[in-house]
Amino acid sequence: MVIIFNMKKIISFAIMLTLITGCVRFQNTDETPSASTPTGILASPTPTVSISTLTVCLGGEPNSLYPFGELNAPARSVLAAIYNGPINTIDYDYQPVILTQLPTLENGDAQIARVTVEPQSQIVDANGDLATLETGVKVKPADCRSDDCVITFDGTDAIEMEQMIVTFRMRPDLTWSDGAPVVADDSIYSFQIQADTEVNSYLIDRTQIYEAADTYVLQWFGIPGFIDPTFFTNFWQPAPRHLWSEFSADQLSSIDVASRTPTGWGPYMVREWIPNDHITLSKNPYYFRIQDGYPKTDEIIFRFISDPDIALTELIAGRCDVLDPSINLENHVGLLQEMQSAEQAQAFVTTGMSVEWLGLGLNPASYDNGYVVGQDRPNYFEDVYTRQAIAYCLNRQAVVDNVLFGFTSVPASYVPVNHPTYDSNLDAIPYDPEVGISLLEQAGWQDHDDDPSTPRRAISVRNVAYNAPLELNYYTTSTAQRRQVTAILEDSLTECGIGLNVQYFSQNELYSPNGLLFGRQFDLAEYALGVESVEPACHWFMSSEIPNDENEFVGTNITGFQDEEYDSACRTAQGYVRGEQEYLNQYRQTQIIFAEELPAIPLFYRLRIAAARPDVCGFTLDATANPLWNIEDMAVGETCQN
């Protein structure tokens, strides 16, 4: 499980192919009955139309195709074929699909204006929260983007603040798959139904005005004080008002016209959905790239296969052309490599914005009312030397090499290596038990019996009782991959005299609200964090993200890490936009502070894995894009030559 604020052993495929029967590739069965022919008269052959088909196998059935609902991964893959864009995220960057260009400060379609704000007006305060401008509220006045220039409003005169104004220009050649034009009013309608159903409420609450300026032009005005780094994405994906407006907003997620057969502008449209079996899409005759020869394939069949062993068998048998990343192939990377070498498959492996973490329980929930030596859990991690020592004693490279086949790397930061904000001056802490042991001794952890296999004991460790053993609870889920990772890490930590009490839990047990992780009741915890955005996730470790009683134990900072400098750098970074130097400077500052303080240890960047038959063309697996972002370019076999 990857927290987003979103394994069986390899079985011989010779055996699998004999065990699994009855799986057939879906074919077009529409046939035109031929008329009877009088005896003696030769009938002219009836021309047949060849239908090209691509079968994509998903890790499950979409929970809905309503584009504004809580969607699972299979649903997002299917929707990529129905709705192009509207903005794609490719290789940590943004690309317009149904807009003529992305608005920027440079091209004039975005601006940061100085506006006069009267008392009692709605604003975004210095912490990024919605507020009313009244006495005592801390705000960033015009020309202020950092915590250094924040002022406290005195409640008297109006003040000048900054407001973002963004213009979006839609392509004029967009058409819904029923032939109706896609216009700016469809985006306004989408904004209205999402506001009515409280979808995307964070951005909607920070929107002052969203209006159509022309048939294909829209303007967005942010609440004063809201500087949005991703302002160029504040375009609401159009919804077909002419088809959906007869229903109330809260009905749309449950009616077929919006949730099972939605009308889009993309390369394909839904032809049928057979529950528990497959979805078939056919070519959209009104697709705006149809004259350029797209989509290349006439129909797409999505099959639902949750078992990765069965999915790979179906790939070999030719009943799956593509295995979507929603199929969990983590335990089959080695096999996929072998299949690729034997020209039985194409393997696609990349990393993205998800990171596997070893969280350190710096501040358990029991410390919230103050730490009491001898009563609360020992404060193992107060000394940064102890935290750094654990990192040096973790053989993360062995995990990367042996569990993940070298397809990922040991991180130095919470930011991916290829991300434009990554600080290349940072080095990942290497596996070096000698350095780790030295740091432990500096922190006061001594080898009392000259036996490195037994846990060290606290001799002079700050806020840890004398002679307490360095033996830590290690919590994680029971997946095969995490068991492999834990075994390697446990062995390497033992070399430094760090003992582990490893316990495996189900996802529900580990991730439940106010449970072991979010209730901050652990010493060490292995877990994953990911984001749907491509913006750096510095907020993961902000003080405001600590789960506690006040926020009902909802937040990503389960370590309890608190650092004012880190919080300030993260807030400041979020107040600048891409292209501004301080955007880069402040995100890199958060990485420097994080590497020094080390509240959690990044183990590896998690893999995204997909596979395809050898004769599939056009499929690419990008670090940040929807797996099927370019499905209009995908084909198999002879269709690739077209």
C-alpha positions as CSV (number, residue, x, y, z in Angstrom):
1,M,0.0,0.0,0.0
2,V,1.2,3.5,-0.9
3,I,-0.2,6.3,1.3
4,I,-1.4,9.1,-1.0
5,F,-2.7,12.2,0.3
6,N,-3.8,8.2,-2.8
7,M,2.9,-12.2,-3.7
8,K,3.2,-15.3,-4.7
9,K,6.4,-17.1,-5.8
10,I,7.0,-17.4,-9.5
11,I,5.1,-20.3,-10.9
12,S,6.4,-22.2,-13.9
13,F,4.5,-20.9,-16.9
14,A,4.5,-24.4,-18.4
15,I,2.4,-25.5,-15.4
16,M,0.3,-22.3,-15.5
17,L,-0.6,-22.7,-19.1
18,T,-1.9,-26.2,-18.4
19,L,-3.8,-25.1,-15.3
20,I,-5.6,-22.0,-16.7
21,T,-8.1,-22.7,-19.4
22,G,-11.1,-21.0,-20.9
23,C,-9.5,-17.6,-21.3
24,V,-10.0,-16.4,-24.9
25,R,-9.3,-13.1,-26.5
26,F,-12.4,-11.0,-27.2
27,Q,-13.1,-10.7,-30.8
28,N,-15.6,-8.6,-32.8
29,T,-18.5,-11.1,-33.2
30,D,-20.8,-8.8,-35.2
31,E,-21.5,-10.7,-38.5
32,T,-23.8,-9.8,-41.3
33,P,-25.9,-12.8,-42.4
34,S,-25.4,-13.6,-46.0
35,A,-28.4,-13.9,-48.3
36,S,-29.1,-17.3,-49.9
37,T,-27.7,-17.7,-53.3
38,P,-29.6,-19.5,-56.1
39,T,-28.1,-22.7,-57.3
40,G,-25.6,-22.3,-60.1
41,I,-25.0,-18.6,-59.6
42,L,-21.6,-17.7,-58.0
43,A,-21.9,-15.1,-55.3
44,S,-19.5,-12.3,-55.1
45,P,-17.3,-12.5,-52.0
46,T,-18.4,-10.2,-49.2
47,P,-15.6,-7.8,-48.4
48,T,-14.5,-8.0,-44.7
49,V,-13.4,-5.1,-42.6
50,S,-10.4,-5.9,-40.4
51,I,-10.8,-4.5,-36.9
52,S,-7.5,-3.9,-35.1
53,T,-7.7,-4.7,-31.4
54,L,-5.4,-4.0,-28.4
55,T,-6.1,-5.9,-25.2
56,V,-4.9,-4.1,-22.0
57,C,-5.1,-6.2,-18.8
58,L,-5.8,-4.3,-15.6
59,G,-5.2,-5.3,-12.0
60,G,-8.9,-5.0,-11.2
61,E,-12.2,-3.6,-12.4
62,P,-12.7,0.2,-12.4
63,N,-14.7,1.2,-9.4
64,S,-16.3,3.9,-11.6
65,L,-15.7,5.9,-14.8
66,Y,-17.2,9.1,-13.3
67,P,-14.2,11.4,-13.8
68,F,-14.7,13.4,-10.7
69,G,-15.0,10.6,-8.2
70,E,-12.6,8.7,-5.9
71,L,-11.0,6.5,-8.6
72,N,-8.9,3.4,-8.4
73,A,-5.9,2.9,-10.6
74,P,-7.7,0.7,-13.2
75,A,-10.3,3.5,-13.6
76,R,-7.7,6.1,-14.2
77,S,-6.1,4.0,-16.9
78,V,-9.5,3.5,-18.7
79,L,-10.3,7.2,-18.5
80,A,-7.1,8.1,-20.2
81,A,-8.5,6.6,-23.3
82,I,-11.8,8.5,-23.0
83,Y,-10.5,11.9,-21.9
84,N,-7.2,13.2,-23.4
85,G,-5.5,15.3,-20.7
86,P,-6.6,17.9,-20.3
87,I,-3.0,18.4,-19.1
88,N,-0.5,15.6,-19.0
89,T,2.4,15.3,-16.6
90,I,5.3,13.8,-18.5
91,D,8.8,13.4,-17.0
92,Y,8.1,15.7,-14.0
93,D,6.8,18.4,-16.3
94,Y,3.4,19.6,-17.6
95,Q,2.1,19.4,-21.2
96,P,-1.1,20.9,-22.5
97,V,-3.4,18.5,-24.4
98,I,-6.7,20.4,-25.0
99,L,-5.3,23.9,-24.3
100,T,-3.4,25.7,-27.0
101,Q,-0.7,26.5,-24.4
102,L,0.0,26.4,-20.7
103,P,-0.4,29.9,-19.1
104,T,2.8,31.3,-17.8
105,L,4.0,34.6,-16.3
106,E,6.3,34.9,-19.4
107,N,3.5,34.5,-22.1
108,G,1.2,36.9,-20.2
109,D,-1.6,34.4,-19.6
110,A,-0.8,34.4,-15.9
111,Q,-0.1,37.4,-13.8
112,I,0.4,38.2,-10.1
113,A,-1.5,41.4,-9.5
114,R,-1.5,43.9,-6.6
115,V,-5.0,44.3,-5.2
116,T,-6.5,46.3,-2.4
117,V,-8.1,44.1,0.2
118,E,-10.7,45.6,2.6
119,P,-11.1,44.4,6.2
120,Q,-13.5,41.4,6.6
121,S,-12.6,40.1,3.1
122,Q,-11.8,36.5,2.5
123,I,-8.0,35.9,2.1
124,V,-5.4,33.2,2.4
125,D,-3.2,33.9,5.4
126,A,0.5,33.6,5.9
127,N,0.1,29.9,6.7
128,G,-1.8,29.2,3.5
129,D,-5.1,28.8,5.3
130,L,-8.4,30.5,4.4
131,A,-9.1,33.4,6.7
132,T,-11.1,36.6,7.1
133,L,-8.9,39.7,7.1
134,E,-9.4,40.9,10.7
135,T,-7.3,42.1,13.6
136,G,-4.5,39.7,14.5
137,V,-4.4,37.7,11.3
138,K,-0.9,37.2,9.9
139,V,-0.7,37.9,6.2
140,K,1.8,38.3,3.4
141,P,1.3,41.8,1.9
142,A,2.1,42.6,-1.7
143,D,5.7,41.7,-2.7
144,C,6.1,39.4,0.3
145,R,6.6,35.6,-0.3
146,S,8.5,34.4,2.7
147,D,7.9,34.2,6.5
148,D,10.4,37.1,7.0
149,C,8.1,39.8,5.8
150,V,4.8,38.5,7.3
151,I,2.8,41.2,9.1
152,T,0.0,41.1,11.6
153,F,-3.1,42.9,10.4
154,D,-4.1,45.8,12.8
155,G,-7.8,45.8,11.7
156,T,-7.9,49.4,10.4
157,D,-7.0,50.3,6.9
158,A,-7.2,48.2,3.7
159,I,-3.9,46.5,2.7
160,E,-2.4,45.5,-0.6
161,M,-2.0,41.8,-1.3
162,E,-1.2,39.7,-4.3
163,Q,-3.8,37.9,-6.4
164,M,-3.2,35.4,-9.2
165,I,-5.1,35.8,-12.4
166,V,-4.8,33.1,-15.0
167,T,-6.2,32.7,-18.6
168,F,-6.8,29.4,-20.2
169,R,-7.3,29.0,-24.0
170,M,-9.0,25.8,-25.2
171,R,-8.4,24.2,-28.6
172,P,-11.3,25.3,-30.8
173,D,-11.4,21.9,-32.6
174,L,-12.5,19.8,-29.6
175,T,-15.7,17.7,-30.0
176,W,-17.5,15.4,-27.6
177,S,-17.8,11.8,-28.9
178,D,-21.5,12.5,-29.7
179,G,-20.5,15.3,-32.1
180,A,-21.3,18.3,-29.9
181,P,-18.5,20.9,-29.5
182,V,-16.5,21.1,-26.3
183,V,-16.6,24.7,-25.1
184,A,-15.6,26.9,-22.1
185,D,-19.0,26.6,-20.6
186,D,-18.4,22.8,-20.2
187,S,-15.5,23.6,-17.9
188,I,-17.6,26.1,-15.9
189,Y,-20.2,23.3,-15.6
190,S,-17.5,21.0,-14.3
191,F,-16.5,23.6,-11.7
192,Q,-20.1,23.9,-10.6
193,I,-20.8,20.2,-10.1
194,Q,-17.5,19.7,-8.3
195,A,-18.2,22.7,-6.0
196,D,-21.7,21.3,-5.3
197,T,-20.3,17.8,-4.4
198,E,-17.2,19.1,-2.6
199,V,-14.7,17.6,-5.0
200,N,-11.3,19.3,-5.1
201,S,-12.6,21.6,-2.3
202,Y,-9.1,22.9,-1.5
203,L,-8.7,24.7,-4.8
204,I,-12.4,25.6,-5.1
205,D,-12.3,27.2,-1.7
206,R,-9.3,29.3,-2.8
207,T,-11.0,30.4,-6.1
208,Q,-12.5,33.8,-6.1
209,I,-13.8,33.7,-9.7
210,Y,-13.9,31.1,-12.5
211,E,-15.6,32.4,-15.6
212,A,-15.8,32.0,-19.3
213,A,-14.3,35.0,-21.1
214,D,-15.2,33.7,-24.6
215,T,-16.4,30.5,-26.3
216,Y,-13.0,28.8,-25.7
217,V,-11.4,31.1,-23.1
218,L,-11.6,31.0,-19.3
219,Q,-10.2,33.0,-16.5
220,W,-9.4,32.0,-13.0
221,F,-8.9,34.5,-10.1
222,G,-7.4,33.2,-6.9
223,I,-8.3,34.4,-3.4
224,P,-5.9,37.3,-2.4
225,G,-2.8,35.8,-0.8
226,F,-3.1,32.5,-2.6
227,I,0.0,32.0,-4.7
228,D,-0.4,28.6,-6.4
229,P,2.8,27.0,-7.8
230,T,0.6,24.9,-10.1
231,F,-1.7,27.8,-11.2
232,F,-1.4,26.5,-14.8
233,T,-3.4,23.4,-13.9
234,N,-6.4,25.3,-12.4
235,F,-8.5,24.4,-15.4
236,W,-11.5,22.3,-14.7
237,Q,-11.8,19.3,-16.9
238,P,-14.9,19.9,-19.1
239,A,-18.1,17.9,-18.4
240,P,-20.8,17.6,-21.1
241,R,-23.5,20.0,-19.8
242,H,-25.8,19.1,-22.7
243,L,-25.9,15.5,-21.5
244,W,-25.6,15.7,-17.7
245,S,-27.4,18.9,-16.8
246,E,-30.8,17.2,-16.4
247,F,-29.4,15.4,-13.4
248,S,-28.4,16.9,-10.1
249,A,-24.7,17.0,-9.2
250,D,-25.0,14.4,-6.5
251,Q,-26.7,12.0,-8.9
252,L,-24.0,11.9,-11.5
253,S,-21.6,9.5,-9.7
254,S,-24.3,6.8,-9.7
255,I,-26.0,7.1,-13.1
256,D,-24.7,5.1,-16.1
257,V,-24.5,8.1,-18.4
258,A,-21.7,9.6,-16.2
259,S,-20.2,6.6,-14.4
260,R,-20.3,3.7,-16.8
261,T,-20.6,5.2,-20.3
262,P,-19.2,8.7,-19.9
263,T,-18.9,10.9,-23.0
264,G,-15.5,12.3,-23.6
265,W,-13.4,14.0,-26.3
266,G,-10.5,11.4,-26.3
267,P,-9.5,8.8,-28.8
268,Y,-12.1,6.2,-27.6
269,M,-15.6,5.9,-26.3
270,V,-17.2,3.1,-24.2
271,R,-19.1,0.5,-26.3
272,E,-19.8,-2.1,-23.5
273,W,-19.0,-2.9,-19.9
274,I,-19.4,-6.5,-18.9
275,P,-19.1,-6.6,-15.1
276,N,-16.3,-8.8,-13.7
277,D,-15.0,-9.4,-17.2
278,H,-14.1,-6.6,-19.5
279,I,-14.8,-3.1,-20.9
280,T,-14.6,-2.5,-24.7
281,L,-13.9,0.9,-26.2
282,S,-14.3,1.8,-29.8
283,K,-12.7,4.6,-31.9
284,N,-14.2,8.0,-31.4
285,P,-15.1,9.3,-34.9
286,Y,-14.9,12.9,-33.7
287,Y,-11.5,12.7,-32.1
288,F,-9.6,15.9,-32.8
289,R,-6.5,13.9,-34.1
290,I,-8.5,11.6,-36.4
291,Q,-7.3,13.3,-39.6
292,D,-3.7,12.6,-38.5
293,G,-4.3,8.8,-38.3
294,Y,-5.1,8.6,-34.5
295,P,-6.0,6.5,-32.8
296,K,-4.0,3.8,-34.5
297,T,-6.1,0.9,-33.1
298,D,-9.8,0.5,-33.8
299,E,-10.8,-0.9,-30.4
300,I,-9.4,-1.4,-26.9
301,I,-10.4,-4.2,-24.6
302,F,-9.7,-3.9,-20.9
303,R,-9.7,-7.2,-19.1
304,F,-9.7,-7.4,-15.3
305,I,-7.0,-9.8,-13.8
306,S,-5.8,-9.3,-10.3
307,D,-3.5,-12.2,-10.1
308,P,-0.1,-11.3,-11.6
309,D,0.8,-15.0,-12.3
310,I,-2.4,-15.4,-14.4
311,A,-1.8,-12.0,-16.1
312,L,1.7,-13.1,-17.2
313,T,0.4,-16.4,-18.4
314,E,-2.3,-14.5,-20.5
315,L,0.5,-12.2,-21.9
316,I,2.5,-15.2,-23.1
317,A,-0.7,-16.8,-24.5
318,G,-1.5,-13.6,-26.5
319,R,-4.7,-12.9,-24.6
320,C,-3.2,-9.7,-23.0
321,D,-1.2,-7.3,-25.1
322,V,-0.3,-4.9,-22.3
323,L,-0.1,-5.5,-18.5
324,D,-1.0,-2.2,-16.8
325,P,0.9,-1.2,-13.7
326,S,-2.2,-1.7,-11.7
327,I,-1.2,-5.4,-11.8
328,N,1.2,-5.9,-8.9
329,L,4.3,-7.2,-10.7
330,E,6.8,-6.4,-7.9
331,N,7.7,-10.0,-7.4
332,H,8.1,-10.7,-11.1
333,V,10.8,-8.3,-12.2
334,G,13.4,-11.0,-12.5
335,L,11.1,-13.1,-14.6
336,L,10.2,-10.1,-16.8
337,Q,13.9,-9.6,-17.5
338,E,14.2,-13.2,-18.5
339,M,11.2,-12.9,-20.8
340,Q,12.5,-9.8,-22.4
341,S,15.9,-11.5,-23.0
342,A,14.1,-14.4,-24.6
343,E,12.0,-11.9,-26.7
344,Q,8.8,-13.2,-25.1
345,A,7.9,-9.8,-23.7
346,Q,8.8,-6.2,-23.3
347,A,9.5,-5.1,-19.7
348,F,8.9,-1.5,-18.6
349,V,10.3,-0.4,-15.2
350,T,10.6,3.1,-13.9
351,T,10.4,5.1,-10.6
352,G,8.3,8.0,-9.8
353,M,7.1,10.2,-6.9
354,S,6.6,7.3,-4.5
355,V,9.2,6.5,-1.8
356,E,9.6,3.6,0.5
357,W,10.4,4.9,4.0
358,L,11.8,3.7,7.3
359,G,10.0,6.1,9.6
360,L,11.6,6.9,13.0
361,G,9.3,7.4,15.9
362,L,10.8,10.7,17.0
363,N,7.7,11.9,18.8
364,P,5.2,9.2,19.6
365,A,1.7,10.4,20.5
366,S,2.4,9.6,24.2
367,Y,4.9,12.5,24.2
368,D,2.2,15.0,23.2
369,N,1.6,15.8,26.9
370,G,5.3,15.9,27.7
371,Y,8.0,13.2,27.8
372,V,8.6,11.4,31.1
373,V,11.8,9.3,31.5
374,G,11.0,5.9,32.7
375,Q,7.3,6.2,32.0
376,D,7.1,6.9,28.3
377,R,8.8,4.9,25.6
378,P,12.6,5.6,25.7
379,N,13.4,8.6,23.5
380,Y,15.7,6.6,21.3
381,F,15.9,9.1,18.4
382,E,16.4,12.5,20.1
383,D,20.1,12.5,19.3
384,V,20.6,13.0,15.6
385,Y,23.8,10.9,15.8
386,T,21.5,7.9,16.6
387,R,19.4,8.6,13.6
388,Q,22.4,9.0,11.3
389,A,23.9,5.8,12.7
390,I,20.8,3.8,11.8
391,A,21.1,5.1,8.2
392,Y,24.8,4.1,8.0
393,C,23.9,0.7,9.4
394,L,21.1,0.0,6.8
395,N,22.3,-1.9,3.8
396,R,19.9,-0.2,1.4
397,Q,22.0,-0.9,-1.6
398,A,21.7,-4.7,-1.0
399,V,17.9,-4.1,-1.0
400,V,18.1,-2.3,-4.3
401,D,20.4,-4.9,-5.9
402,N,18.8,-8.1,-4.6
403,V,15.1,-7.3,-4.2
404,L,14.6,-4.6,-6.8
405,F,17.1,-5.9,-9.4
406,G,19.0,-2.6,-9.6
407,F,16.0,-0.8,-11.2
408,T,15.9,1.9,-8.5
409,S,18.4,3.7,-6.3
410,V,19.1,4.6,-2.7
411,P,17.6,8.1,-2.2
412,A,19.4,11.1,-0.7
413,S,16.2,13.1,-0.6
414,Y,12.4,12.9,-0.6
415,V,12.6,14.3,-4.2
416,P,13.3,11.9,-7.1
417,V,16.7,12.2,-8.7
418,N,15.4,13.3,-12.1
419,H,13.1,16.0,-10.7
420,P,14.1,19.5,-11.6
421,T,14.2,20.6,-7.9
422,Y,16.5,17.7,-6.8
423,D,19.6,18.9,-5.0
424,S,22.4,17.1,-6.8
425,N,24.9,18.2,-4.1
426,L,23.3,15.8,-1.7
427,D,24.8,12.3,-1.4
428,A,22.9,9.3,-0.1
429,I,24.3,7.9,3.2
430,P,26.2,4.8,2.2
431,Y,26.2,1.5,4.1
432,D,29.1,1.8,6.4
433,P,28.8,-0.1,9.7
434,E,32.1,1.3,11.1
435,V,30.8,4.9,10.8
436,G,27.5,3.8,12.2
437,I,29.1,2.2,15.2
438,S,31.2,5.3,15.8
439,L,28.1,7.5,15.7
440,L,26.3,5.2,18.2
441,E,29.1,5.4,20.6
442,Q,29.2,9.2,20.3
443,A,25.5,9.2,21.2
444,G,26.2,7.1,24.3
445,W,25.2,3.6,23.0
446,Q,27.9,1.1,24.2
447,D,28.7,-2.5,23.4
448,H,28.6,-3.7,27.0
449,D,29.6,-7.3,26.4
450,D,31.9,-7.1,23.4
451,D,29.3,-9.1,21.4
452,P,28.1,-7.2,18.3
453,S,25.2,-9.6,17.9
454,T,23.5,-8.4,21.1
455,P,21.9,-4.9,21.3
456,R,24.0,-2.0,22.6
457,R,22.9,-0.4,25.8
458,A,22.4,3.2,26.9
459,I,25.3,4.3,29.0
460,S,25.1,8.1,28.5
461,V,22.2,8.6,26.0
462,R,20.3,11.8,26.6
463,N,16.7,11.1,27.8
464,V,17.1,7.3,27.8
465,A,17.3,5.4,31.0
466,Y,20.7,3.9,31.9
467,N,21.4,0.4,30.6
468,A,18.3,0.4,28.3
469,P,18.9,-1.9,25.3
470,L,18.9,-0.5,21.8
471,E,16.2,-2.9,20.7
472,L,13.5,-1.4,18.5
473,N,10.1,-2.5,17.4
474,Y,9.9,-2.6,13.6
475,Y,6.4,-2.6,12.1
476,T,5.4,-3.1,8.4
477,T,3.0,-5.1,6.3
478,S,3.4,-8.7,5.4
479,T,3.9,-8.5,1.7
480,A,6.7,-10.7,0.2
481,Q,8.7,-7.8,-0.9
482,R,8.6,-6.1,2.5
483,R,9.6,-9.4,4.2
484,Q,12.6,-9.5,1.9
485,V,13.6,-5.9,2.6
486,T,13.1,-6.4,6.4
487,A,15.4,-9.5,6.4
488,I,18.2,-7.6,4.8
489,L,17.9,-4.5,7.0
490,E,17.6,-6.6,10.1
491,D,20.9,-8.4,9.4
492,S,22.7,-5.2,8.6
493,L,21.4,-3.4,11.8
494,T,22.5,-6.4,13.9
495,E,26.1,-5.8,12.8
496,C,25.9,-2.4,14.6
497,G,24.3,-3.8,17.7
498,I,20.8,-2.6,16.9
499,G,18.3,-5.2,17.7
500,L,14.9,-5.5,16.1
501,N,11.6,-6.9,17.1
502,V,10.0,-7.3,13.7
503,Q,6.2,-7.5,13.5
504,Y,4.1,-7.8,10.4
505,F,0.5,-6.5,10.1
506,S,-2.3,-6.4,7.6
507,Q,-2.8,-3.1,5.8
508,N,-6.0,-2.5,7.9
509,E,-4.1,-3.0,11.1
510,L,-1.1,-0.8,10.2
511,Y,-2.9,2.0,8.4
512,S,-6.1,2.3,10.4
513,P,-7.0,5.8,11.8
514,N,-5.3,6.3,15.2
515,G,-3.6,2.9,14.7
516,L,0.1,2.0,14.9
517,L,1.2,4.4,12.1
518,F,-1.2,7.3,12.2
519,G,-1.5,7.0,16.0
520,R,2.3,7.4,16.2
521,Q,2.8,4.2,18.2
522,F,5.9,2.7,16.8
523,D,9.7,2.8,17.0
524,L,10.5,2.0,13.3
525,A,7.9,1.6,10.6
526,E,8.4,0.7,6.9
527,Y,5.8,2.3,4.7
528,A,5.4,4.2,1.4
529,L,4.3,7.7,0.6
530,G,3.3,9.0,-2.8
531,V,1.6,12.0,-4.4
532,E,-0.6,12.4,-7.5
533,S,1.1,15.8,-8.3
534,V,4.6,16.2,-9.6
535,E,5.4,19.0,-7.1
536,P,7.9,18.2,-4.4
537,A,6.2,16.8,-1.4
538,C,8.0,18.8,1.4
539,H,4.6,18.9,3.2
540,W,5.1,15.2,4.1
541,F,7.2,16.2,7.1
542,M,5.8,19.6,8.1
543,S,4.6,20.1,11.6
544,S,1.1,20.8,10.4
545,E,1.0,17.2,9.0
546,I,1.6,15.4,12.3
547,P,-1.4,13.2,13.1
548,N,-2.9,14.0,16.5
549,D,-6.1,14.4,18.4
550,E,-6.9,17.8,16.9
551,N,-6.8,16.6,13.3
552,E,-8.3,13.2,14.2
553,F,-5.0,11.5,13.4
554,V,-4.9,12.5,9.7
555,G,-1.5,13.5,8.4
556,T,1.5,12.2,6.6
557,N,4.2,13.2,9.2
558,I,3.8,10.1,11.3
559,T,7.4,10.5,12.7
560,G,6.3,13.6,14.7
561,F,9.2,15.6,13.2
562,Q,9.0,19.4,14.1
563,D,11.4,21.9,12.8
564,E,10.6,25.6,12.3
565,E,13.3,26.2,9.7
566,Y,12.0,23.2,7.6
567,D,8.4,24.4,7.9
568,S,9.4,27.9,6.9
569,A,11.4,26.7,3.8
570,C,8.5,24.5,2.7
571,R,5.9,27.2,3.1
572,T,8.1,29.7,1.2
573,A,8.7,27.2,-1.6
574,Q,5.0,26.7,-2.0
575,G,4.6,30.5,-2.3
576,Y,6.7,30.7,-5.5
577,V,6.0,29.3,-9.0
578,R,8.1,27.2,-11.3
579,G,10.6,29.4,-13.1
580,E,11.2,31.7,-10.1
581,Q,14.6,31.2,-8.5
582,E,13.3,31.1,-4.9
583,Y,11.0,28.2,-5.9
584,L,14.2,26.2,-6.6
585,N,16.2,27.6,-3.7
586,Q,13.6,26.9,-1.0
587,Y,12.8,23.4,-2.1
588,R,16.5,22.6,-2.1
589,Q,16.8,24.1,1.4
590,T,14.1,21.7,2.6
591,Q,16.2,18.8,1.2
592,I,19.3,20.1,3.0
593,I,17.5,20.4,6.4
594,F,15.9,17.0,5.9
595,A,19.2,15.3,5.1
596,E,20.7,16.9,8.3
597,E,17.8,16.1,10.6
598,L,16.8,12.7,9.1
599,P,13.4,12.2,10.7
600,A,12.8,9.3,8.3
601,I,15.2,7.3,6.2
602,P,14.3,6.9,2.5
603,L,14.9,3.3,1.6
604,F,14.3,3.4,-2.2
605,Y,12.2,5.0,-4.9
606,R,9.3,2.6,-5.5
607,L,9.0,0.9,-8.9
608,R,6.3,1.3,-11.5
609,I,6.2,-1.9,-13.6
610,A,4.4,-2.8,-16.8
611,A,4.8,-5.4,-19.6
612,A,3.8,-5.8,-23.2
613,R,4.0,-8.4,-25.9
614,P,7.0,-8.1,-28.2
615,D,4.9,-6.9,-31.1
616,V,3.2,-4.0,-29.2
617,C,4.4,-0.5,-30.3
618,G,3.8,2.9,-28.9
619,F,3.6,1.9,-25.2
620,T,6.0,3.8,-22.9
621,L,6.0,3.9,-19.1
622,D,6.7,7.4,-17.8
623,A,7.7,8.3,-14.3
624,T,4.8,10.6,-13.7
625,A,2.3,10.1,-16.5
626,N,-0.9,8.0,-16.6
627,P,0.3,4.6,-17.9
628,L,-1.9,5.0,-21.0
629,W,-1.4,8.7,-21.5
630,N,-0.6,8.1,-25.2
631,I,-3.0,5.2,-25.9
632,E,-3.9,6.7,-29.3
633,D,-0.4,5.9,-30.4
634,M,-0.4,2.3,-29.2
635,A,-0.9,-0.7,-31.5
636,V,0.0,-4.3,-31.9
637,G,1.3,-6.4,-34.8
638,E,0.6,-5.2,-38.4
639,T,-1.2,-2.2,-37.1
640,C,2.1,-0.8,-36.0
641,Q,3.0,-0.4,-39.7
642,N,0.1,1.9,-40.4
